[in-house]
Amino acid sequence: MSSIHLLPDLLVSQIAAGEVVERPASAVKELLENSLDAGSRDIRLDLEEGGIKLIRLSDDGAGIDQDDLKLALTRHATSKIASLDDLERVASLGFRGEALASIASVARLTLTSRVAEATHAWKVGALDGKLHGPEPAALARGTVVEVRDLFFNTPARRKFLKSPPTEYAHCDEALRRVALAHPECAFTLAHNGRIGKRLTVADWQARALDILGEDFAAAARTLDEAAGPLRLYGLAGLPAYSRSGRDAQYLFVNGRFVRDKLLSHAVREAYRDVLHHERHPAYVLFLELPPEGVDVNVHPAKTEVRFRDGRGVHQFVLHVLERALGGGRESAAFTPTSLRREGEGQAIPTLPFAGKPAPTAGRPLTPEGRGGTASRSWPQQALHANEPAPYYRMVAEALADTSAIRNPQSEISEIPLLGYALAQLSGIYILAENAHGLIVVDMHAAHERILYEQIKTAFDARTVASQPLLIPVVFAATGLEMVAAEEAGPALAEMGFEIAPVSPTHLALRALPAMLKDADGERLAREVLKDLHEFGLSGLKGGAMNARRNELLATLACHGAVRANRKLTVPEMNALLRDMEGTLRADQCNHGRPTWFQLTLSDLDKLFMRGQ
């Protein structure tokens, strides 16, 4: 006797629903996408008990004709694709024809719709796989979908639902994702009869501000770049706005929210040099490419995609984000048009601090009468004499609060962005005065970033200068250190080191990178050998900025940076400030910590209650 049999249609539909409808938020997502595909410009979503009891979506879209209402609740019935060629270039959000049928198989569903030319609306219902109607109904235009008692007929699924507040939070997040990608549509969200969110029609930047808040907008850099058929635009949060979780990461491909491993890796790589490994960046990014360049038919939930040219997409996203986060001259094109100076076509980049707009900076001048010439006499400046590099001007947005600007505009244009050094505090911080108040710089963090960028540049150019030591540093080595020194000789030489055994248990450091000549030689050598043993040599070969190689170079920079309690002269402090202004990613150290903050005169007045 055969043990193989066909499953009932209702059970087949419920199995399929398990792939599409995981919780109320899954149904909300599918219904929102259907409304947008229908051309809706005003969508209202009403929920009860987090969507478990009721999900009602009302839109002003094109509507569904009476003859198509029942068909709309049938599996694999859709108006969006008709052939395999259509599937390979899907431009709509929905295309499988499974959503409504899947929802109807696990809930009590009512579908009411009216097309523009109809005299009235029509309504159909679905319960336990059976369709009822259509019958006349009252509706001005568009479509209303009511989903009641989700999973009422599949108790095993229903018991896995969380509390109504938790399910509501997931529904709210589903709406946020859709609303970010479609600012041309207005959205209203109500829960248990109370309005929880109302989003009006806006542009994408204003919509991001509405959803993520002003704090994010103030700490984000705008980017917009195209290369051939690819375009990436959006807001990339600066490292100072990093989060403990991934709750503020929104990535869209052709208007569809995705969680793609390839794109996520590109974003992580772009932030690797400027963000602490335990923190997560915040961003809203929109990637656009021809529909035929991406396969969205990978998973029923449609949150996974596959690119025809994955490597090209990865490199494009990585390099655009790196330039935007670098804060250099090349990222100016990504700055919002609202930051353009009057009479100029060139957008100006921003340098963040303390979550506030940065002051306008003029060209750097020699600080005559302010501690002497800002010479490069402080440690590790030899690289500048040997390697000319482009001077990246970090210009910033004018202060929104113009009352904080006490100097005439002509004087402002004569003062560098980070001003001129006044003093050193506790051997740790540099205090400087610029046109708008007080600058506080963590000298070790700032110097570490400067050295790191210099070392990377020199390493990529194969021009790391080596400084022989008059008296070699001999130290007792472990077995692993002995092996690493022997195996990594060429790699060490490439970085400017000469470390060789002088006995079976001792190593001698005979040379080290010239820019790190003031570092603790033994400690630096041990750290380098430790990293080489852990990472291997593969990360050091080739011209690509490999993550492991960068970790090793960051170790060098950390040990070579000026230490706390090191007394600096005023010219040395000014030289550090000028180098910060000329260094990419100078806003934070290699570990993602800020390197400087601004206290405007207005901030200081508030602290001392002046004018109150």
C-alpha positions as CSV (number, residue, x, y, z in Angstrom):
1,M,0.0,0.0,0.0
2,S,1.4,3.4,-0.9
3,S,2.3,5.7,2.0
4,I,2.5,8.8,-0.2
5,H,-0.5,11.0,-0.4
6,L,-1.4,14.5,-1.4
7,L,-1.9,17.1,1.4
8,P,-5.2,19.0,1.7
9,D,-5.2,22.4,0.1
10,L,-5.7,24.2,3.4
11,L,-2.7,22.4,5.0
12,V,-0.6,23.3,1.9
13,S,-1.6,26.9,2.3
14,Q,-0.8,26.9,6.0
15,I,2.6,25.4,5.4
16,A,3.3,28.1,2.8
17,A,2.1,30.7,5.3
18,G,4.8,29.6,7.7
19,E,7.4,30.9,5.2
20,V,5.6,34.2,4.7
21,V,3.8,35.0,7.9
22,E,5.9,34.6,11.0
23,R,4.2,37.1,13.2
24,P,1.8,40.1,12.8
25,A,4.7,42.3,11.5
26,S,5.2,39.9,8.6
27,A,1.6,40.4,7.5
28,V,2.0,44.1,8.0
29,K,5.0,44.2,5.7
30,E,3.3,42.2,2.9
31,L,0.2,44.4,3.1
32,L,2.2,47.6,3.0
33,E,4.1,46.4,0.0
34,N,0.9,45.5,-1.9
35,S,-0.5,49.0,-1.2
36,L,2.6,50.7,-2.5
37,D,2.6,48.5,-5.6
38,A,-0.9,49.7,-6.2
39,G,0.3,53.3,-6.3
40,S,-1.0,54.4,-2.9
41,R,0.0,57.8,-1.5
42,D,-1.8,57.6,1.8
43,I,-1.8,54.5,3.9
44,R,-3.4,54.0,7.4
45,L,-2.6,51.0,9.6
46,D,-4.7,50.2,12.6
47,L,-3.7,47.5,15.0
48,E,-5.3,45.9,18.1
49,E,-3.3,43.9,20.6
50,G,-0.1,44.3,18.7
51,G,-1.8,43.1,15.5
52,I,-2.7,39.7,17.0
53,K,-6.4,40.6,17.3
54,L,-6.7,43.0,14.3
55,I,-4.6,44.4,11.4
56,R,-6.5,46.8,9.3
57,L,-4.7,48.5,6.4
58,S,-6.5,51.2,4.3
59,D,-5.0,52.8,1.2
60,D,-5.9,55.1,-1.7
61,G,-4.3,52.9,-4.4
62,A,-5.7,51.7,-7.7
63,G,-8.0,49.2,-6.1
64,I,-9.0,45.7,-7.3
65,D,-11.7,45.0,-9.8
66,Q,-14.7,43.0,-8.7
67,D,-13.9,40.1,-11.0
68,D,-10.3,39.9,-9.5
69,L,-11.2,40.0,-5.8
70,K,-11.5,36.2,-5.3
71,L,-8.4,35.6,-7.5
72,A,-6.4,38.0,-5.3
73,L,-6.9,35.6,-2.4
74,T,-5.7,32.6,-4.5
75,R,-2.1,31.3,-4.2
76,H,0.3,32.3,-7.0
77,A,-2.2,34.8,-8.5
78,T,-0.5,38.1,-9.2
79,S,-0.7,41.1,-11.7
80,K,3.0,41.9,-11.3
81,I,4.8,39.2,-13.4
82,A,3.7,36.9,-16.1
83,S,6.8,35.2,-17.4
84,L,10.3,34.0,-16.4
85,D,11.7,37.1,-18.1
86,D,9.6,39.3,-15.7
87,L,10.9,37.3,-12.7
88,E,14.5,38.1,-13.7
89,R,13.8,41.9,-13.7
90,V,11.3,42.3,-10.9
91,A,10.7,46.0,-10.2
92,S,7.7,45.7,-7.8
93,L,7.9,44.9,-4.1
94,G,5.6,41.9,-4.4
95,F,5.5,39.4,-7.2
96,R,4.9,35.8,-6.0
97,G,1.1,36.2,-5.3
98,E,1.4,34.3,-2.0
99,A,0.9,37.0,0.6
100,L,-2.8,37.5,0.8
101,A,-3.5,33.8,0.3
102,S,-1.0,32.9,3.0
103,I,-2.5,35.4,5.5
104,A,-6.0,34.2,4.6
105,S,-5.1,30.6,5.5
106,V,-4.2,31.5,9.1
107,A,-6.6,34.3,9.9
108,R,-10.1,35.7,9.3
109,L,-9.5,38.0,6.3
110,T,-11.8,40.5,4.6
111,L,-10.8,42.3,1.5
112,T,-12.8,45.4,0.4
113,S,-11.8,47.4,-2.7
114,R,-13.0,49.9,-5.3
115,V,-11.5,50.9,-8.6
116,A,-11.9,54.5,-9.8
117,E,-14.5,53.7,-12.5
118,A,-16.7,51.5,-10.2
119,T,-20.0,52.9,-8.7
120,H,-19.3,51.2,-5.4
121,A,-16.9,48.9,-3.7
122,W,-17.0,45.1,-3.4
123,K,-16.0,42.8,-0.5
124,V,-14.9,39.2,-0.2
125,G,-14.0,37.2,2.8
126,A,-11.9,34.1,3.6
127,L,-12.1,31.6,6.4
128,D,-10.4,28.2,6.7
129,G,-9.6,28.3,3.0
130,K,-13.1,29.1,1.8
131,L,-13.9,32.3,0.0
132,H,-17.2,34.2,0.4
133,G,-18.6,36.9,-1.8
134,P,-18.1,39.2,-3.5
135,E,-20.8,41.5,-2.2
136,P,-21.4,45.2,-2.4
137,A,-19.7,47.4,0.2
138,A,-19.2,51.1,1.0
139,L,-15.7,52.5,0.3
140,A,-14.7,55.8,-1.2
141,R,-11.6,54.5,-3.1
142,G,-8.7,52.2,-2.8
143,T,-8.5,49.0,-0.7
144,V,-9.1,48.0,2.9
145,V,-7.7,44.7,4.2
146,E,-8.8,43.4,7.6
147,V,-6.9,40.5,9.2
148,R,-8.5,39.3,12.5
149,D,-7.4,36.7,15.0
150,L,-4.0,35.8,13.4
151,F,-3.2,32.1,13.8
152,F,-6.6,31.3,15.4
153,N,-6.6,28.0,13.5
154,T,-3.0,27.1,14.1
155,P,-2.6,27.2,17.9
156,A,0.9,25.8,17.7
157,R,2.0,28.9,15.9
158,R,0.0,31.3,18.0
159,K,1.6,30.2,21.3
160,F,5.0,31.4,19.9
161,L,3.8,35.0,19.6
162,K,5.1,37.5,22.2
163,S,3.2,40.0,24.2
164,P,1.0,42.6,22.4
165,P,3.5,45.4,23.2
166,T,6.4,43.4,21.7
167,E,4.4,42.4,18.6
168,Y,3.4,46.1,18.2
169,A,7.0,47.1,18.3
170,H,7.8,44.7,15.5
171,C,4.9,46.0,13.5
172,D,6.1,49.6,14.1
173,E,9.6,48.6,12.9
174,A,8.1,47.0,9.7
175,L,6.3,50.3,9.0
176,R,9.5,52.3,9.6
177,R,11.4,50.2,7.1
178,V,8.8,50.7,4.4
179,A,8.3,54.3,5.2
180,L,12.0,55.1,4.9
181,A,12.1,53.8,1.4
182,H,8.9,55.5,0.3
183,P,8.8,59.1,1.5
184,E,6.4,60.0,-1.3
185,C,3.7,58.2,0.6
186,A,2.0,59.3,3.9
187,F,1.6,56.8,6.7
188,T,-0.5,56.7,9.8
189,L,-0.2,54.1,12.5
190,A,-2.7,53.6,15.3
191,H,-2.7,51.0,18.1
192,N,-5.8,50.2,20.1
193,G,-7.5,53.3,18.8
194,R,-4.7,55.8,19.5
195,I,-2.5,57.4,16.9
196,G,1.1,56.3,17.4
197,K,2.8,57.7,14.3
198,R,1.9,60.0,11.5
199,L,4.3,60.6,8.6
200,T,3.6,63.2,6.0
201,V,4.8,63.2,2.4
202,A,8.5,64.3,2.3
203,D,11.8,63.8,0.6
204,W,14.0,60.9,1.8
205,Q,16.2,63.1,4.0
206,A,13.2,64.6,5.9
207,R,11.7,61.1,6.2
208,A,14.9,59.8,7.8
209,L,14.9,62.7,10.2
210,D,11.3,62.0,11.1
211,I,12.0,58.3,11.8
212,L,15.5,58.3,13.3
213,G,15.4,61.7,15.0
214,E,17.5,64.9,14.9
215,D,20.3,63.4,16.9
216,F,21.0,60.9,14.1
217,A,20.8,63.6,11.4
218,A,23.2,65.9,13.3
219,A,25.7,63.0,13.6
220,A,25.4,61.6,10.0
221,R,27.2,62.3,6.8
222,T,25.1,62.5,3.6
223,L,26.5,60.6,0.6
224,D,25.3,60.2,-3.0
225,E,27.5,58.7,-5.7
226,A,27.0,56.8,-8.9
227,A,29.2,54.5,-10.9
228,G,27.8,53.1,-14.1
229,P,24.5,51.5,-13.3
230,L,25.1,51.7,-9.6
231,R,24.0,54.4,-7.2
232,L,24.4,54.6,-3.5
233,Y,22.9,57.5,-1.4
234,G,21.7,58.0,2.1
235,L,23.0,58.9,5.5
236,A,26.0,57.2,7.2
237,G,26.2,57.8,10.9
238,L,29.5,59.0,12.2
239,P,31.4,56.8,14.7
240,A,30.5,59.1,17.6
241,Y,26.9,58.0,17.0
242,S,27.6,54.3,17.2
243,R,25.2,52.0,18.9
244,S,25.4,49.0,21.2
245,G,23.1,47.1,18.8
246,R,22.0,47.0,15.2
247,D,18.7,48.8,15.8
248,A,19.5,51.7,13.5
249,Q,20.8,50.0,10.4
250,Y,18.6,50.3,7.3
251,L,19.8,49.1,4.0
252,F,17.6,49.1,0.9
253,V,18.1,47.7,-2.6
254,N,15.8,49.2,-5.2
255,G,13.5,50.4,-2.4
256,R,13.3,47.0,-0.7
257,F,14.7,46.5,2.8
258,V,17.2,43.7,2.9
259,R,19.6,42.0,5.2
260,D,22.3,41.0,2.8
261,K,25.6,39.4,4.0
262,L,27.6,40.9,1.2
263,L,26.4,44.4,1.7
264,S,26.6,44.2,5.5
265,H,30.2,43.1,5.1
266,A,31.0,46.0,2.9
267,V,29.6,48.4,5.5
268,R,31.5,46.8,8.3
269,E,34.7,47.0,6.4
270,A,34.1,50.7,5.7
271,Y,33.6,51.4,9.5
272,R,36.4,49.1,10.6
273,D,39.1,51.8,10.9
274,V,36.9,54.3,12.8
275,L,34.6,52.2,15.0
276,H,35.3,50.2,18.1
277,H,34.7,46.5,17.5
278,E,32.0,46.2,20.1
279,R,29.9,49.1,18.7
280,H,27.7,49.2,15.6
281,P,27.2,52.0,13.1
282,A,23.9,53.6,12.3
283,Y,22.9,54.3,8.7
284,V,20.2,54.6,6.2
285,L,21.5,53.6,2.8
286,F,19.8,53.2,-0.6
287,L,21.4,51.1,-3.3
288,E,19.9,51.4,-6.8
289,L,20.8,49.2,-9.8
290,P,19.0,47.8,-12.8
291,P,16.4,45.1,-11.7
292,E,18.1,42.5,-13.9
293,G,21.3,43.0,-11.8
294,V,19.8,41.6,-8.6
295,D,17.8,38.5,-7.9
296,V,15.1,39.1,-5.2
297,N,13.6,35.6,-5.6
298,V,15.9,34.1,-3.0
299,H,13.7,33.8,0.1
300,P,9.9,34.0,0.7
301,A,10.4,36.9,3.0
302,K,12.2,38.8,0.2
303,T,14.8,40.2,2.7
304,E,17.7,38.3,1.0
305,V,19.0,39.2,-2.5
306,R,21.7,37.9,-4.8
307,F,23.7,40.2,-7.1
308,R,24.9,39.2,-10.5
309,D,28.2,41.1,-9.9
310,G,28.6,40.7,-6.1
311,R,32.2,41.7,-6.0
312,G,31.6,44.9,-8.0
313,V,28.7,45.9,-5.8
314,H,30.7,45.1,-2.6
315,Q,33.7,47.3,-3.7
316,F,31.4,50.1,-4.8
317,V,29.6,50.3,-1.5
318,L,32.9,49.9,0.4
319,H,34.7,52.7,-1.4
320,V,31.8,55.2,-1.4
321,L,31.4,54.7,2.4
322,E,35.1,55.0,3.0
323,R,35.3,58.3,1.2
324,A,32.2,59.6,2.9
325,L,33.5,58.7,6.4
326,G,37.0,59.9,5.6
327,G,35.9,63.5,5.8
328,G,38.4,64.6,3.2
329,R,38.1,66.6,0.0
330,E,36.8,63.8,-2.0
331,S,33.7,63.3,0.3
332,A,32.5,66.9,-0.4
333,A,30.2,65.7,-3.1
334,F,28.2,63.7,-0.6
335,T,27.4,66.7,1.7
336,P,23.8,67.9,1.8
337,T,23.0,70.7,-0.6
338,S,21.8,72.6,2.4
339,L,25.4,73.0,3.5
340,R,26.6,74.7,0.3
341,R,28.0,78.1,0.8
342,E,26.2,81.0,-0.9
343,G,27.7,81.7,-4.3
344,E,29.6,78.4,-4.4
345,G,28.8,75.2,-6.3
346,Q,31.1,73.0,-4.1
347,A,29.6,71.4,-1.1
348,I,31.6,71.5,2.0
349,P,32.3,68.5,4.2
350,T,31.5,68.4,7.9
351,L,33.7,67.6,10.9
352,P,31.6,66.4,13.8
353,F,32.0,67.1,17.5
354,A,29.8,66.8,20.5
355,G,26.8,66.2,18.2
356,K,26.7,69.8,17.1
357,P,27.3,71.6,13.9
358,A,31.0,72.5,13.4
359,P,32.1,76.1,12.9
360,T,33.3,77.4,9.6
361,A,37.0,77.2,9.1
362,G,39.3,79.4,7.1
363,R,42.7,78.6,5.7
364,P,45.4,77.7,8.3
365,L,47.8,80.5,9.1
366,T,51.2,80.6,10.8
367,P,50.3,81.4,14.5
368,E,52.5,84.4,14.8
369,G,52.5,85.8,18.3
370,R,50.6,82.7,19.5
371,G,53.5,80.4,20.6
372,G,55.6,80.8,17.5
373,T,55.5,79.0,14.1
374,A,53.6,75.7,14.1
375,S,56.7,73.7,13.1
376,R,56.7,70.0,12.7
377,S,59.3,69.6,15.5
378,W,57.2,67.3,17.6
379,P,57.9,63.5,17.5
380,Q,57.4,61.4,14.4
381,Q,57.1,64.3,11.8
382,A,59.8,63.0,9.5
383,L,57.3,61.4,7.2
384,H,56.0,64.8,6.1
385,A,59.4,65.8,4.8
386,N,59.8,62.6,2.7
387,E,56.3,61.9,1.6
388,P,54.2,64.8,0.3
389,A,50.5,64.0,0.7
390,P,47.4,65.9,-0.3
391,Y,46.3,68.3,2.4
392,Y,42.6,67.4,3.2
393,R,40.9,70.5,4.3
394,M,38.3,69.8,7.0
395,V,35.8,72.6,6.6
396,A,32.6,72.6,8.5
397,E,29.0,73.9,8.6
398,A,28.5,77.3,10.0
399,L,27.1,77.4,13.5
400,A,23.3,77.4,13.6
401,D,23.5,79.6,16.7
402,T,25.2,82.7,15.2
403,S,25.1,84.4,18.6
404,A,28.0,82.1,19.6
405,I,30.2,83.8,17.0
406,R,31.8,86.7,18.7
407,N,34.5,87.5,16.1
408,P,33.9,89.4,12.9
409,Q,33.5,87.2,9.8
410,S,36.8,88.5,8.5
411,E,38.6,87.3,11.6
412,I,36.8,83.9,11.5
413,S,38.2,83.3,8.0
414,E,41.7,83.8,9.4
415,I,41.6,81.1,12.1
416,P,42.1,77.4,11.4
417,L,39.3,74.9,12.3
418,L,41.0,73.6,15.4
419,G,42.4,77.0,16.4
420,Y,45.7,77.7,18.2
421,A,47.0,75.9,21.3
422,L,46.7,77.6,24.7
423,A,47.9,75.0,27.2
424,Q,48.2,71.3,28.1
425,L,46.0,69.9,30.8
426,S,47.2,67.1,33.0
427,G,49.6,66.0,30.3
428,I,46.7,64.4,28.5
429,Y,44.6,67.1,26.8
430,I,45.4,70.1,24.6
431,L,43.3,73.2,25.1
432,A,43.0,75.4,22.0
433,E,41.0,78.5,21.0
434,N,39.3,78.8,17.7
435,A,36.8,81.3,16.4
436,H,33.9,79.9,18.3
437,G,35.3,79.0,21.6
438,L,37.3,76.2,23.3
439,I,38.7,73.1,21.6
440,V,39.7,70.1,23.8
441,V,41.9,67.5,22.1
442,D,43.0,64.1,23.4
443,M,46.6,64.3,22.3
444,H,47.3,60.5,22.4
445,A,44.1,59.6,20.5
446,A,44.7,62.3,17.9
447,H,48.4,61.4,17.4
448,E,47.4,57.7,17.2
449,R,45.1,58.4,14.3
450,I,47.7,60.6,12.5
451,L,50.4,58.0,12.8
452,Y,48.0,55.2,11.7
453,E,47.1,57.0,8.5
454,Q,50.8,57.8,7.9
455,I,51.9,54.2,8.4
456,K,49.1,52.9,6.1
457,T,50.1,55.4,3.4
458,A,53.8,54.5,3.7
459,F,53.1,50.8,3.9
460,D,51.0,50.8,0.7
461,A,53.7,52.9,-1.1
462,R,56.4,50.5,0.2
463,T,58.2,53.5,1.6
464,V,58.4,52.8,5.3
465,A,61.7,54.4,6.5
466,S,63.7,52.3,8.9
467,Q,65.7,53.8,11.8
468,P,68.8,51.8,12.9
469,L,69.4,51.8,16.6
470,L,72.9,52.7,17.9
471,I,72.5,50.2,20.7
472,P,70.3,47.2,19.8
473,V,67.5,46.4,22.3
474,V,68.1,42.8,23.5
475,F,65.3,41.0,25.3
476,A,64.4,37.5,26.4
477,A,61.9,35.9,24.0
478,T,59.4,33.1,24.2
479,G,59.5,30.2,21.8
480,L,56.6,31.7,19.8
481,E,58.3,35.0,19.5
482,M,61.5,33.3,18.3
483,V,59.5,31.4,15.7
484,A,57.6,34.5,14.6
485,A,60.8,36.6,14.2
486,E,62.5,33.9,12.1
487,E,59.5,33.2,9.8
488,A,58.4,36.8,9.4
489,G,61.8,38.4,8.6
490,P,60.7,39.8,5.2
491,A,57.4,41.1,6.5
492,L,59.2,42.8,9.4
493,A,61.7,44.4,7.1
494,E,58.8,45.7,4.9
495,M,57.4,47.4,8.0
496,G,60.8,48.9,8.9
497,F,61.8,46.4,11.6
498,E,65.0,44.4,12.0
499,I,64.6,41.7,14.7
500,A,67.0,38.9,14.8
501,P,68.0,36.1,17.3
502,V,71.2,36.6,19.2
503,S,70.9,33.4,21.2
504,P,68.4,30.5,21.4
505,T,66.4,32.5,23.9
506,H,67.0,36.1,23.1
507,L,66.1,38.5,20.3
508,A,67.7,41.8,19.3
509,L,65.8,44.8,17.9
510,R,68.3,46.5,15.6
511,A,66.0,48.8,13.7
512,L,62.4,50.1,13.8
513,P,60.2,52.4,11.7
514,A,61.6,55.9,11.8
515,M,58.2,57.4,12.6
516,L,58.1,55.2,15.7
517,K,61.7,55.8,16.9
518,D,60.5,57.2,20.3
519,A,58.4,54.2,21.1
520,D,59.3,51.6,23.7
521,G,61.3,49.3,21.5
522,E,61.0,46.0,23.5
523,R,57.3,46.4,24.0
524,L,56.7,47.4,20.4
525,A,58.7,44.4,19.1
526,R,56.8,42.0,21.4
527,E,53.4,43.3,20.2
528,V,54.4,43.1,16.6
529,L,55.6,39.5,16.9
530,K,52.5,38.5,18.8
531,D,50.2,39.9,16.1
532,L,52.3,38.3,13.4
533,H,52.0,34.9,15.1
534,E,48.2,35.3,15.5
535,F,47.4,36.8,12.1
536,G,50.0,35.1,10.0
537,L,51.7,36.7,7.0
538,S,48.8,36.6,4.5
539,G,47.3,39.8,5.8
540,L,50.5,41.7,5.0
541,K,50.8,40.7,1.3
542,G,49.3,42.6,-1.6
543,G,48.2,46.2,-1.7
544,A,44.7,45.7,-0.3
545,M,44.0,47.1,3.1
546,N,43.4,43.8,4.7
547,A,41.6,43.9,8.1
548,R,44.3,41.9,9.8
549,R,47.1,44.0,8.4
550,N,45.3,47.2,9.6
551,E,45.0,45.8,13.1
552,L,48.8,45.2,13.1
553,L,49.4,48.8,11.8
554,A,47.0,50.1,14.4
555,T,49.2,48.4,17.0
556,L,52.2,50.2,15.7
557,A,50.4,53.5,15.8
558,C,49.2,53.0,19.3
559,H,52.7,52.3,20.6
560,G,54.2,55.1,18.6
561,A,51.7,57.8,19.6
562,V,52.7,60.4,22.2
563,R,51.9,59.2,25.7
564,A,50.1,60.7,28.6
565,N,52.1,63.0,30.8
566,R,54.4,63.9,27.9
567,K,54.9,67.6,28.0
568,L,54.6,69.3,24.7
569,T,55.6,72.8,23.8
570,V,53.1,75.2,22.3
571,P,54.6,74.8,18.8
572,E,54.4,71.1,19.1
573,M,50.7,71.3,20.1
574,N,50.0,73.6,17.2
575,A,51.8,71.2,14.9
576,L,49.5,68.4,16.1
577,L,46.4,70.5,15.5
578,R,47.5,71.3,12.0
579,D,48.2,67.6,11.3
580,M,44.8,66.7,12.6
581,E,43.2,69.1,10.1
582,G,45.2,67.4,7.3
583,T,44.4,63.8,8.3
584,L,41.6,61.7,7.1
585,R,39.3,60.3,9.8
586,A,40.8,62.6,12.4
587,D,37.6,62.8,14.3
588,Q,38.2,59.6,16.1
589,C,41.1,57.3,17.0
590,N,41.6,53.8,15.7
591,H,39.3,52.4,18.4
592,G,36.4,54.7,17.5
593,R,36.8,57.1,20.4
594,P,36.5,60.9,19.6
595,T,39.7,62.8,19.4
596,W,38.4,66.3,20.0
597,F,35.4,68.3,21.2
598,Q,34.2,71.9,20.9
599,L,32.8,74.1,23.6
600,T,31.4,77.2,22.0
601,L,31.3,80.5,23.8
602,S,27.5,80.0,24.0
603,D,28.1,76.7,25.7
604,L,30.5,78.3,28.2
605,D,28.0,81.2,28.8
606,K,25.4,78.6,29.7
607,L,27.7,76.9,32.1
608,F,28.3,80.1,34.0
609,M,24.7,81.3,33.6
610,R,25.8,84.5,31.8
611,G,22.8,86.4,30.4
612,Q,20.3,84.6,32.6
